[in-house]
Amino acid sequence: MVATHKIPFLDLRKQYHQLKDEVLKVTEEVFESNAFSGGPYVATFERAFADYCGTSHAMGVNNGTTALQLAMLALGVGPGDEVIIPANTFIATAWGASHVGATPVFVDCDPNTWEIDASKIAERITERTKVIAGVHLYGQPFDIAAVQAVAEQHNLRFIEDAAQAHGARYNGTRVGGFGEMACFSFYPGKNLGAYGEAGGITTNHRPYYDHVLSLRNHGSQTRYYHDEIGYNMRMDGLQGAILSIKLRYIDQWNARRQAIAARYQQEITNPGVRMQQQPGFAESVYHLFVVTVENRADFLRYLEENNIVAGLHYPVPCHLQKAYESLGYHKGDFPQAEYLAEHCVSLPMFAELTDEEVNQVIDVINRY
Ligand SMILES: Cc1ncc(COP(=O)(O)O)c(C=O)c1O
């Protein structure tokens, strides 16, 4: 059967309708109290998010990309330094390094988990390497122990790009406290999404916390006294207030994503469809449900004809982006990341997908 209606890749309206009364009420409160930038609503969210991640501190900022930039600054990364980054990630992981004047150095991903391949990191390390940025890609924790071991061996710091992985667990513990810092995005489409731009950093280290608070606020701890060159990267009060509401639902939404993912994993039996392998240490929150197929153009055409909207995450690996042409990478440098870029397809995945819609996605794919 052709899906009876178009099954969207993501539909944020359904969630908004569920939360509308709470969201509009708190919006009024924020506006009435004039707490527009930073302030008590952000502080309340920061405390709740730190508790949720099991970390000592959380800092709200204006988006996930600046979270990465601030983490690099707090680690003292700057011009001349190198940061190890998986080639298969959203480009913003690399911006974190570039925006502080450092050079992203890419590594290939594992052929089965599609995450940073820890066994390939050592060969990319030079005397300029400062940091390894691992990415919990598509909501699934990467092999933290393996990355941490390389970092320790070479006296490097490592951070988590957790932009896609709010609530995901590594060996039973939520991500966010494994690296020196973890960077989150609250972009609207994320598992925990604001109603506008927002991001955050979690850490168990007080000095990073103090430094990021200063950097995000014009390099200032006391108003009109500026200890260093800083930035305006504060979180909006409204986003803090809305995120506090949504944080109360995140586990429920993640559980629903996991249930949908389990059905895709068990019931999509088409042998031409490959899925991300999930090692025992990883409990994914399925920000995205990515599969690979040999003939992607044909598969995408088929899905479209059958009313299923798919995504591509991501069609060009970081090392082959035009923005990084000057770094001198070539096609063939990272075969796994390149394979994924050419063959990946993201299936509809969000908590409000109905069972009937999930049935239809499964049925359509099995008939391909
Ligand atoms: C892996 C990853 N890192 C960083 C970011 C950047 O976050 P933002 O869009 O909030 O700047 C995103 C999301 O867009 C992401 O998916």
The ligand as an SDF file (V2000), in Angstrom:
LIG
                    3D

 16 16  0  0  0  0  0  0  0  0999 V2000
   26.6570   17.0470   15.7330 C   0  0  0  0  0  0  0  0  0  0  0  0
   26.2770   18.4920   15.8010 C   0  0  0  0  0  0  0  0  0  0  0  0
   27.1510   19.3760   16.3060 N   0  0  0  0  0  0  0  0  0  0  0  0
   26.8470   20.6710   16.4150 C   0  0  0  0  0  0  0  0  0  0  0  0
   25.6440   21.1810   16.0040 C   0  0  0  0  0  0  0  0  0  0  0  0
   25.4100   22.6460   16.0570 C   0  0  0  0  0  0  0  0  0  0  0  0
   24.3220   23.0350   16.7990 O   0  0  0  0  0  0  0  0  0  0  0  0
   23.5060   24.3560   16.4370 P   0  0  0  0  0  0  0  0  0  0  0  0
   22.7170   24.0880   15.2040 O   0  0  0  0  0  0  0  0  0  0  0  0
   22.6350   24.5630   17.6460 O   0  0  0  0  0  0  0  0  0  0  0  0
   24.4720   25.4580   16.2590 O   0  0  0  0  0  0  0  0  0  0  0  0
   24.6710   20.2820   15.5020 C   0  0  0  0  0  0  0  0  0  0  0  0
   23.3170   20.6910   15.1100 C   0  0  0  0  0  0  0  0  0  0  0  0
   22.9750   21.4720   14.3260 O   0  0  0  0  0  0  0  0  0  0  0  0
   25.0110   18.9110   15.3810 C   0  0  0  0  0  0  0  0  0  0  0  0
   24.1400   18.0400   14.8690 O   0  0  0  0  0  0  0  0  0  0  0  0
  1  2  1  0
  2  3  1  0
  2 15  2  0
  3  4  2  0
  4  5  1  0
  5  6  1  0
  5 12  2  0
  6  7  1  0
  7  8  1  0
  8  9  2  0
  8 10  1  0
  8 11  1  0
 12 13  1  0
 12 15  1  0
 13 14  2  0
 15 16  1  0
M  END
$$$$
